[in-house]
Amino acid sequence: MSFLSCEEMLTAARSQNISLSEAILRSDLAESRLTEAHSREMMRHLWQVMQATSRDYDPAQRSRSGLSGGDAAKVEQAHQEGKSLGGDYLAAVTAEALKTAECNACMKRIVAAPTAGSCGVLPAVLLPLARSGEADEESICDALYVAAGFGQVIAARATLAGAEGGCQAEVGAASAMAAAALCHLKGGAPEQCAAAAAMALGNLLGLVCDPVAGLVEVPCVKRNVVGAVNAVSCANMALAGVDYAIPCDEVIDAMGRVGSLLSPDLRETGQGGLAATPTGVRIAQALAEQG
């Protein structure tokens, strides 16, 4: 995709009187030289992998470190027992975010959306809607094009790498992508999708990348849940007509600047934040001794 700003995406949709997903698809086709059928088939494949990751989740499996695994099943069990808050959708979003992120920690197949460390956010908000019959495959894939469009702009204007921008660039970007995708899926206008993305990224501005023992597990897995729930709340606000004072492109630019100001210790080195706590250090030392 050739868009360098969210405003360019919105203008393309308005000027051609087409949906935001169609505008993003057309731009992608012009740049990739793929046929529409091929592009859509590739997007369907990504969606099928997201579904397969969730379907193949094994609650008994643990990561090599022993830090990850089984938590998604605990959330599902608690909801079945009436112990959770927020209703069926929120419980499902929480469980799905954990499932995919835990599968990543267990070295199973996932879709980096946009990164492996933030892989649970986007599927988490979409899978429950597909399972409940609220969204079919075509509408899900259209929403994924919207997510991809915002992800591409974030990559072009800032970064998607925790090593460059902290976790705001990974889970923050994924949350923005998911919020825009949800907003589009529920009939939101392009401007509402941009507002949802801006709110979601703005809410996580400054989020550091501080993996304990250098592994994409603690706090990464649980942050996927935060990114997913944040996306839902921001999509809901945007769909209700709530706007954001700062335009999406400016939020993205701010994220890039904040990332450059973060200490290297807070950018994926595993030297600061939670990784530098006494417990975080003990975990790292114990894993190092295990080899």
C-alpha positions as CSV (number, residue, x, y, z in Angstrom):
1,M,0.0,0.0,0.0
2,S,1.3,3.4,-0.9
3,F,-0.6,5.5,1.7
4,L,1.7,7.6,3.9
5,S,-1.1,9.1,6.0
6,C,-4.5,8.2,7.4
7,E,-5.8,11.4,5.8
8,E,-4.7,10.0,2.4
9,M,-6.8,6.9,3.0
10,L,-9.8,8.8,4.0
11,T,-9.5,11.2,1.0
12,A,-9.2,8.2,-1.3
13,A,-12.4,6.7,0.0
14,R,-14.3,10.0,-0.1
15,S,-13.1,11.1,-3.5
16,Q,-14.0,7.7,-5.1
17,N,-17.2,7.3,-3.1
18,I,-16.1,3.8,-1.9
19,S,-15.6,2.1,1.4
20,L,-12.3,2.5,3.3
21,S,-11.6,-1.2,2.8
22,E,-12.0,-0.9,-0.9
23,A,-9.8,2.2,-1.0
24,I,-7.1,0.3,0.8
25,L,-7.5,-2.8,-1.4
26,R,-7.2,-0.7,-4.6
27,S,-4.1,0.9,-3.3
28,D,-2.6,-2.4,-2.4
29,L,-3.4,-3.8,-5.9
30,A,-1.8,-0.9,-7.6
31,E,1.4,-1.3,-5.7
32,S,1.6,-5.1,-5.5
33,R,0.3,-5.8,-9.1
34,L,-1.7,-8.7,-7.7
35,T,-5.2,-9.5,-9.0
36,E,-8.0,-8.8,-6.6
37,A,-8.8,-12.5,-6.5
38,H,-5.2,-13.3,-5.4
39,S,-5.1,-10.5,-2.8
40,R,-8.4,-11.6,-1.3
41,E,-7.3,-15.2,-1.3
42,M,-4.1,-14.2,0.7
43,M,-6.2,-12.3,3.2
44,R,-8.6,-15.2,3.6
45,H,-5.6,-17.4,4.3
46,L,-4.4,-15.1,7.0
47,W,-7.8,-15.2,8.6
48,Q,-7.9,-19.0,8.4
49,V,-4.6,-19.2,10.2
50,M,-5.9,-16.9,12.9
51,Q,-8.8,-19.3,13.3
52,A,-6.6,-22.3,13.3
53,T,-4.3,-20.9,16.0
54,S,-7.3,-20.5,18.3
55,R,-8.8,-23.9,17.4
56,D,-5.5,-25.7,18.0
57,Y,-4.8,-24.1,21.4
58,D,-3.9,-26.7,23.9
59,P,-4.5,-25.5,27.6
60,A,-2.1,-28.2,28.8
61,Q,0.8,-26.9,26.8
62,R,3.5,-24.6,28.4
63,S,6.2,-22.5,26.9
64,R,9.8,-23.8,27.2
65,S,10.4,-21.2,30.0
66,G,7.2,-22.3,31.9
67,L,6.0,-18.7,32.1
68,S,3.2,-19.1,29.6
69,G,0.3,-21.4,28.9
70,G,-3.1,-22.4,30.3
71,D,-4.4,-18.9,31.2
72,A,-6.9,-18.7,28.4
73,A,-8.6,-21.8,29.6
74,K,-8.8,-20.3,33.1
75,V,-10.6,-17.3,31.7
76,E,-13.0,-19.5,29.8
77,Q,-13.7,-21.6,32.9
78,A,-14.3,-18.6,35.1
79,H,-16.8,-17.2,32.6
80,Q,-18.7,-20.4,32.4
81,E,-18.9,-20.4,36.2
82,G,-20.3,-16.8,36.2
83,K,-17.2,-15.3,37.8
84,S,-16.3,-12.8,35.1
85,L,-17.4,-9.3,34.3
86,G,-18.4,-7.7,31.1
87,G,-20.5,-10.3,29.3
88,D,-19.8,-13.0,26.8
89,Y,-18.0,-10.9,24.2
90,L,-15.5,-9.4,26.6
91,A,-14.7,-12.8,28.1
92,A,-14.2,-14.2,24.7
93,V,-12.0,-11.3,23.6
94,T,-9.9,-11.8,26.7
95,A,-9.5,-15.6,26.2
96,E,-8.7,-15.3,22.5
97,A,-6.0,-12.7,23.1
98,L,-4.4,-15.0,25.6
99,K,-4.8,-18.1,23.4
100,T,-2.9,-16.5,20.4
101,A,-0.2,-14.9,22.5
102,E,0.3,-18.1,24.5
103,C,0.5,-20.1,21.2
104,N,3.2,-17.6,20.1
105,A,5.2,-18.2,23.3
106,C,4.8,-22.0,22.7
107,M,6.3,-21.6,19.3
108,K,3.1,-22.4,17.4
109,R,1.9,-20.8,14.2
110,I,0.4,-17.3,14.5
111,V,-0.1,-14.3,12.3
112,A,2.1,-11.4,13.2
113,A,-0.5,-8.7,13.3
114,P,1.5,-6.6,13.1
115,T,4.2,-8.3,15.1
116,A,4.5,-11.7,16.9
117,G,4.6,-9.9,20.2
118,S,1.2,-8.3,19.5
119,C,-0.3,-11.2,17.6
120,G,-3.3,-11.8,19.9
121,V,-4.9,-8.4,19.6
122,L,-6.5,-8.4,16.2
123,P,-7.8,-12.0,16.1
124,A,-9.2,-11.6,19.6
125,V,-11.7,-8.9,18.6
126,L,-12.8,-10.6,15.4
127,L,-13.0,-14.3,16.3
128,P,-15.9,-14.0,18.8
129,L,-17.9,-12.1,16.1
130,A,-17.3,-14.7,13.5
131,R,-18.2,-17.5,15.9
132,S,-21.5,-15.9,17.0
133,G,-22.5,-15.3,13.4
134,E,-22.3,-11.5,13.6
135,A,-19.6,-11.3,10.9
136,D,-19.0,-13.5,7.8
137,E,-15.7,-14.2,6.2
138,E,-16.1,-11.5,3.6
139,S,-16.8,-8.8,6.2
140,I,-13.9,-10.0,8.4
141,C,-11.5,-9.8,5.4
142,D,-12.7,-6.3,4.6
143,A,-12.0,-5.4,8.2
144,L,-8.5,-6.9,7.9
145,Y,-7.8,-4.7,4.9
146,V,-8.7,-1.7,7.1
147,A,-6.4,-3.0,9.9
148,A,-3.6,-3.4,7.3
149,G,-4.1,0.1,6.0
150,F,-3.6,1.7,9.4
151,G,-0.8,-0.7,10.2
152,Q,1.0,0.3,7.0
153,V,0.7,4.0,7.9
154,I,2.0,3.5,11.4
155,A,5.0,1.6,9.9
156,A,5.6,4.3,7.4
157,R,5.3,7.3,9.8
158,A,6.7,5.7,13.0
159,T,7.6,2.1,13.7
160,L,6.1,-1.3,14.5
161,A,9.2,-2.6,16.3
162,G,9.5,-2.8,20.1
163,A,13.2,-2.4,19.7
164,E,12.7,1.0,18.1
165,G,9.6,2.4,19.8
166,G,8.7,0.2,22.8
167,C,5.5,-1.8,23.2
168,Q,3.4,1.2,22.1
169,A,4.7,0.3,18.6
170,E,3.6,-3.3,18.9
171,V,0.6,-3.7,21.1
172,G,-0.3,0.0,20.7
173,A,-0.2,-0.3,16.9
174,A,-2.1,-3.6,17.0
175,S,-4.8,-2.0,19.2
176,A,-5.2,0.9,16.8
177,M,-5.5,-1.6,13.9
178,A,-8.1,-3.7,15.7
179,A,-10.1,-0.6,16.8
180,A,-10.3,0.6,13.2
181,A,-11.2,-2.9,11.9
182,L,-14.0,-3.3,14.5
183,C,-15.3,0.2,13.7
184,H,-15.4,-0.6,9.9
185,L,-17.0,-4.0,10.6
186,K,-19.8,-2.4,12.6
187,G,-20.6,0.1,9.8
188,G,-18.4,3.0,11.0
189,A,-17.5,5.7,8.5
190,P,-13.8,6.1,7.5
191,E,-13.5,9.1,9.8
192,Q,-14.8,7.1,12.7
193,C,-12.3,4.3,11.9
194,A,-9.5,6.9,12.1
195,A,-10.9,8.3,15.4
196,A,-11.0,4.8,16.8
197,A,-7.4,4.1,15.8
198,A,-6.2,7.4,17.2
199,M,-7.9,6.8,20.5
200,A,-6.5,3.3,20.8
201,L,-2.9,4.3,20.0
202,G,-3.2,7.5,22.2
203,N,-4.4,5.4,25.1
204,L,-1.2,3.3,25.0
205,L,1.3,6.1,24.2
206,G,4.5,5.6,26.1
207,L,4.0,1.8,26.7
208,V,7.5,0.4,27.2
209,C,8.9,-2.9,26.0
210,D,10.4,-4.7,29.0
211,P,10.4,-8.4,28.4
212,V,11.4,-10.4,31.5
213,A,14.4,-12.6,30.6
214,G,14.2,-11.2,27.1
215,L,11.3,-13.5,26.3
216,V,8.1,-12.5,24.5
217,E,6.0,-13.7,27.5
218,V,6.0,-11.5,30.6
219,P,4.4,-8.9,30.3
220,C,3.7,-9.4,26.6
221,V,1.0,-12.0,26.7
222,K,-1.2,-10.1,29.1
223,R,-0.6,-6.8,27.3
224,N,-2.3,-8.4,24.3
225,V,-5.5,-8.5,26.4
226,V,-5.1,-4.9,27.2
227,G,-4.7,-4.0,23.6
228,A,-7.7,-6.0,22.6
229,V,-10.0,-4.6,25.3
230,N,-8.7,-1.1,24.5
231,A,-9.6,-1.6,20.9
232,V,-13.2,-2.6,21.7
233,S,-13.7,0.4,24.0
234,C,-12.3,2.8,21.4
235,A,-14.4,1.3,18.6
236,N,-17.5,1.7,20.7
237,M,-16.7,5.3,21.4
238,A,-16.0,6.1,17.8
239,L,-19.2,4.4,16.7
240,A,-21.1,6.4,19.2
241,G,-19.8,9.6,17.6
242,V,-17.1,10.3,20.1
243,D,-14.2,12.1,18.3
244,Y,-10.6,12.5,19.3
245,A,-9.0,15.9,19.7
246,I,-5.7,14.8,18.0
247,P,-5.9,13.6,14.3
248,C,-4.7,10.0,13.8
249,D,-1.6,11.0,11.8
250,E,-0.5,13.3,14.6
251,V,-1.0,10.6,17.2
252,I,1.1,8.2,15.1
253,D,3.8,10.9,14.7
254,A,3.7,11.5,18.5
255,M,4.2,7.8,19.0
256,G,7.3,7.8,16.8
257,R,8.8,10.7,18.7
258,V,8.0,9.2,22.1
259,G,9.6,5.9,21.0
260,S,12.8,7.7,20.0
261,L,12.9,9.3,23.5
262,L,12.5,6.1,25.4
263,S,15.6,4.8,27.2
264,P,17.2,1.9,25.4
265,D,16.5,-0.1,28.6
266,L,12.8,0.3,27.8
267,R,13.0,-0.9,24.2
268,E,13.2,-4.7,24.1
269,T,16.6,-5.1,25.7
270,G,15.1,-6.7,28.9
271,Q,17.2,-4.3,31.0
272,G,14.5,-2.0,32.4
273,G,10.9,-1.8,33.5
274,L,9.4,-5.1,34.8
275,A,12.5,-7.0,33.5
276,A,14.6,-5.1,36.0
277,T,12.5,-5.8,39.1
278,P,13.9,-8.2,41.7
279,T,11.5,-10.9,40.6
280,G,12.2,-10.2,36.9
281,V,15.9,-10.5,37.5
282,R,15.5,-13.8,39.5
283,I,13.4,-15.3,36.7
284,A,16.1,-14.4,34.2
285,Q,18.8,-15.8,36.4
286,A,16.9,-19.1,37.0
287,L,16.2,-19.6,33.3
288,A,19.9,-18.8,32.4
289,E,21.0,-21.5,34.9
290,Q,18.6,-24.0,33.4
291,G,20.3,-23.4,30.0
